[in-house]
Amino acid sequence: MRCDIIAPNARSRLRRTPNINLSRASFPAMSEAATLAPERYAQSLQRAETLAERGAVAPFVTPALQGARLRLVESRYEVVIPAPWEGGGALILGWTGAANELQAATADRRLVAALRRAPPTPGAIRRAALEVAAEGLHGRAAARAAEAASEADVRHRALLEPRLERIILGGRALAPIFFGAGLAGAEGGPALRMLARVTALAEGLAGEQEIARLPEDRALAKRLQTACDAAVASATRLVGAAQALGDDVPILLADPRQHPEAAAVAERPFWALNGLDLLAAFWEATPSDRRRDLLRLGPRLAAAPAAEMLRWPGMAEWRSPPVLDLPRFDQSFAEAALAAWLAP
């Protein structure tokens, strides 16, 4: 299986590593051979430039894939797995090979299939995850959460569409653009629920610093809290910008050419919170005696933003914690976290 090793810094010395022993470390089923492809990934060596290069964190339940991001490159999916060694970096693997070598769960394979070759944005991944959970592949709790989330989405759309229609006849056609953040003064959509969840996580991490026994745990909780605070501050402003598109409903309805740009603006709060929202779900599902393990999963989910995200309000303050090797959460526990993530 091809495995590209991406150095954390463009100036780092790239070295060919034919004998990387990952099989007994964090990736139990991966072959030990690995090769470098710096010419293809030159732009990714220091920081992904675009959202497409960065990829979105996916709610994988396979232990070896937890914290991985999914991206679409040249019509094929790739997974970006934060490297578990000192200095950072990432492993980039084609999805088909990774799924086979890492023994991906059936539900994870179905999740990628449910994307149907669409770019894996946070919104697209959420819709695919709802579809898979509704099929029962993650168990009854996740299926119930998916049903409740779908019902909440229907209620939200039922309130949103008449408001758009009152702005201008035919405005309900723009509901997909405004679905995530909603309109100013209206019932919150998924973005606001996600924002509340990450805010609660930041508060939980602040409390963890008071009770953590080891200085390194307190330091990691602090860094994760700082990441959450920066993401929440940015997402709050991005939600406001998305809702402000309501002033342009007549223009958007008259000119469909502006829809892609408007949809991208509306998706930004989800990108700002991507990964941290899943960490918040893990936090909700984790007993207090396993919170120390969870702190080590956090940096994998709190992925560094793409360079283009740093131009968004508040994102320049983002500081990603260092990625550590970590205990893996078994699939049943990850599915419990997934149920919490899907729940409205």
C-alpha positions in Angstrom: 0.0 0.0 0.0 1.3 3.5 -0.8 1.9 5.5 2.2 3.2 9.1 1.9 4.9 10.6 4.9 4.5 14.3 5.2 7.1 16.2 7.2 5.7 18.9 9.6 7.8 21.7 8.1 8.8 22.4 4.5 12.4 23.0 5.6 12.6 19.7 7.4 15.1 17.1 6.1 13.0 14.7 4.1 14.3 11.2 4.4 13.3 7.9 2.8 12.1 5.5 5.5 11.8 2.0 4.2 11.5 0.4 7.6 9.1 2.5 9.7 7.7 0.2 12.3 4.1 1.3 12.5 2.7 -2.2 12.8 3.2 -2.4 16.5 2.6 1.3 17.2 -0.5 3.3 16.3 -1.4 1.5 13.0 -1.5 -2.2 13.8 -2.4 -3.5 10.3 -0.3 -1.1 8.2 2.7 -2.5 6.2 6.0 -1.2 7.3 7.2 0.0 3.9 6.7 3.7 3.3 7.9 6.1 0.6 8.1 9.8 0.2 6.5 11.8 -2.5 7.6 15.4 -1.8 7.0 16.6 -5.4 3.3 15.8 -5.1 2.8 17.1 -1.6 5.2 20.1 -1.6 2.3 22.5 -0.7 1.3 20.3 2.2 4.7 20.0 3.9 4.2 23.0 6.1 0.4 23.7 6.1 -2.4 22.8 3.7 -3.2 25.9 1.6 -6.8 25.1 0.9 -9.7 23.4 2.6 -9.6 20.7 0.0 -6.0 19.9 0.8 -6.6 19.9 4.6 -9.7 17.7 4.4 -12.4 17.3 7.0 -12.3 15.2 10.2 -14.6 12.2 9.7 -16.3 10.3 12.5 -14.5 7.1 11.9 -15.0 4.4 14.5 -12.1 2.1 13.5 -9.5 2.6 16.2 -6.6 3.2 13.8 -8.6 5.8 11.9 -9.8 7.9 14.8 -8.9 11.5 14.3 -8.2 11.1 10.5 -9.3 13.6 8.0 -10.8 12.7 4.6 -10.1 14.6 1.4 -10.8 14.1 -2.3 -7.7 14.3 -4.6 -8.0 13.6 -8.4 -11.3 11.8 -8.0 -10.2 9.5 -5.2 -10.5 9.8 -1.5 -7.5 9.9 0.8 -7.2 9.8 4.6 -4.8 12.2 6.4 -3.7 10.7 9.7 -1.7 12.9 12.1 1.6 11.2 12.6 2.2 9.7 16.1 5.9 10.5 16.3 7.8 13.5 17.6 7.8 16.5 15.3 4.3 16.0 13.9 3.5 15.6 10.2 1.0 13.2 8.7 0.4 10.0 6.9 -1.5 10.3 3.7 -3.1 7.1 2.3 -5.5 6.3 -0.4 -8.8 5.3 1.1 -9.1 1.9 -0.6 -5.7 0.7 0.6 -6.1 2.2 4.0 -9.5 0.6 4.5 -8.0 -2.8 3.7 -4.7 -2.5 5.6 -6.2 -0.9 8.7 -9.2 -3.2 8.7 -11.8 -0.4 8.5 -15.1 -1.2 10.0 -18.0 -1.8 7.7 -19.7 1.4 8.9 -16.6 3.4 8.0 -16.5 2.0 4.5 -20.2 2.7 4.1 -19.6 6.3 5.3 -17.1 7.0 2.5 -19.4 5.3 0.0 -22.3 7.4 1.1 -20.4 10.5 0.1 -20.8 9.3 -3.5 -17.6 11.0 -4.7 -18.7 14.4 -3.4 -16.1 16.6 -1.8 -15.9 15.7 1.9 -17.0 18.9 3.5 -18.2 18.9 7.1 -21.8 19.2 5.9 -21.4 16.4 3.4 -19.8 14.1 6.1 -22.6 14.9 8.5 -25.3 13.9 5.9 -23.4 10.7 5.1 -23.0 9.9 8.8 -26.8 10.4 9.4 -27.5 8.0 6.4 -25.2 5.3 7.7 -26.3 5.6 11.3 -30.0 5.4 10.2 -29.2 2.0 8.6 -28.2 0.7 12.0 -24.6 0.0 11.2 -23.5 1.9 14.4 -26.0 0.3 16.7 -29.3 1.3 18.2 -28.2 4.4 20.1 -26.7 6.0 16.9 -29.7 5.0 14.9 -32.0 6.8 17.4 -29.7 9.8 17.4 -29.8 9.9 13.6 -33.6 9.7 13.6 -33.8 12.5 16.2 -31.3 14.7 14.2 -33.3 14.1 11.0 -36.5 15.1 12.7 -34.8 18.3 14.1 -33.5 19.1 10.6 -37.1 18.8 9.2 -38.4 21.1 11.9 -35.6 23.6 11.3 -36.3 23.6 7.5 -40.1 24.0 8.2 -39.3 27.2 10.1 -36.6 28.5 7.7 -38.4 28.1 4.4 -41.4 30.3 5.3 -39.1 33.0 6.6 -37.2 33.0 3.3 -40.5 33.0 1.4 -41.6 36.1 3.3 -38.4 37.9 2.2 -39.2 37.2 -1.4 -41.5 34.9 -3.3 -39.5 31.8 -4.2 -37.0 32.4 -1.4 -37.5 28.9 -0.1 -35.3 27.6 -2.9 -32.3 29.1 -1.1 -33.0 27.0 2.1 -29.9 24.7 1.4 -27.6 27.7 1.6 -29.1 29.0 4.9 -29.8 25.7 6.5 -26.6 25.4 8.6 -26.5 28.8 10.3 -30.1 29.8 9.7 -31.3 33.5 9.6 -30.7 36.1 12.2 -33.3 35.9 15.0 -34.5 32.5 14.0 -34.2 29.1 15.7 -30.7 27.9 15.5 -29.6 25.4 12.9 -26.9 22.7 13.2 -24.1 25.3 13.3 -25.4 26.9 16.5 -25.9 23.5 18.1 -22.3 22.7 17.2 -21.2 26.0 18.6 -22.9 25.3 21.9 -21.3 21.9 22.1 -17.8 23.1 21.6 -18.4 26.0 24.1 -19.4 23.3 26.7 -16.2 21.4 25.8 -14.1 24.5 26.5 -15.8 24.8 29.9 -15.1 21.1 30.6 -11.5 21.4 29.7 -11.2 24.4 32.1 -12.6 22.2 34.9 -10.2 19.4 33.9 -7.2 21.7 34.6 -8.4 22.0 38.2 -8.5 18.3 38.8 -5.7 16.9 36.6 -2.9 15.3 38.7 -0.1 15.6 36.2 1.4 18.9 35.0 1.5 17.6 31.4 -2.2 16.8 31.5 -3.0 20.3 32.8 -0.9 21.8 30.0 -2.6 19.7 27.4 -6.1 20.6 28.7 -5.1 24.2 28.6 -3.9 24.1 25.0 -7.1 22.3 23.9 -9.2 24.8 25.8 -7.3 27.6 24.0 -8.0 25.9 20.6 -11.7 25.6 21.5 -11.9 29.2 22.6 -10.3 30.4 19.4 -12.6 28.2 17.3 -15.7 29.3 19.1 -14.8 33.0 18.8 -14.2 32.6 15.1 -17.3 30.4 14.5 -19.5 32.9 16.3 -18.4 35.7 13.9 -18.7 33.3 10.9 -22.2 32.4 11.9 -23.0 36.1 11.9 -21.5 36.5 8.5 -23.6 33.5 7.2 -26.8 34.9 8.7 -26.0 38.3 7.2 -26.5 36.7 3.7 -30.2 37.0 4.5 -29.9 40.6 3.4 -28.9 39.4 0.0 -31.7 36.8 -0.5 -33.3 38.7 -3.5 -29.9 39.1 -5.2 -29.1 35.4 -4.6 -32.4 34.3 -6.0 -32.0 36.4 -9.1 -28.4 35.3 -9.7 -27.7 31.6 -9.2 -24.1 32.2 -10.2 -23.5 33.6 -6.7 -24.8 30.5 -5.0 -21.5 28.6 -4.7 -19.8 31.6 -3.0 -22.7 32.1 -0.7 -22.7 28.4 0.2 -19.0 28.5 0.9 -19.6 31.4 3.4 -22.4 29.5 5.0 -20.1 26.4 5.4 -17.3 28.3 7.2 -18.6 27.9 10.8 -18.6 24.1 10.3 -15.0 24.2 9.1 -13.9 26.4 12.0 -15.4 23.8 14.5 -14.5 20.7 12.5 -12.9 18.1 14.7 -13.6 19.9 17.9 -17.3 19.1 17.6 -16.4 15.4 17.5 -14.0 15.8 20.4 -16.9 17.4 22.3 -19.0 14.3 21.6 -16.3 12.1 22.8 -16.1 14.2 26.0 -19.8 13.8 26.6 -19.5 10.0 26.2 -16.3 9.6 28.2 -16.4 8.5 31.9 -14.3 10.8 34.1 -11.7 8.1 34.6 -10.9 8.0 30.9 -10.7 11.8 30.4 -6.9 11.6 30.6 -6.9 9.2 27.6 -9.2 11.6 25.8 -6.9 14.5 26.2 -4.4 12.6 24.0 -7.0 12.1 21.3 -7.8 15.8 21.3 -4.8 17.1 19.3 -5.6 14.7 16.4 -9.1 16.1 16.2 -8.0 19.8 16.7 -6.4 19.8 13.3 -4.5 22.8 12.1 -6.5 25.1 9.9 -5.7 25.5 6.2 -3.9 28.6 5.2 -7.1 30.1 3.6 -8.9 29.7 7.0 -6.4 32.0 8.7 -7.9 34.9 6.7 -11.3 34.3 8.4 -12.2 36.4 11.4 -10.6 35.1 14.5 -8.8 32.1 13.0 -5.4 33.7 13.1 -5.4 33.1 16.8 -5.6 29.3 16.4 -2.8 27.2 17.9 -2.9 23.5 17.4 -1.7 21.3 20.3 1.1 18.8 19.4 -0.1 15.4 18.3 0.8 12.6 20.8 0.6 8.9 20.5 -2.5 7.8 22.3 -4.5 4.9 23.6 -7.2 3.9 21.1 -10.8 3.9 21.9 -12.5 0.7 20.9 -15.2 0.7 18.2 -18.2 0.4 20.6 -17.0 3.4 22.6 -16.4 5.4 19.4 -20.0 4.5 18.3 -21.3 5.9 21.6 -19.4 9.1 20.9 -20.8 9.1 17.3 -24.3 8.9 18.7 -23.6 11.9 20.9 -22.2 13.8 17.9 -25.3 13.1 15.8 -27.8 13.9 18.5 -29.6 17.3 18.1 
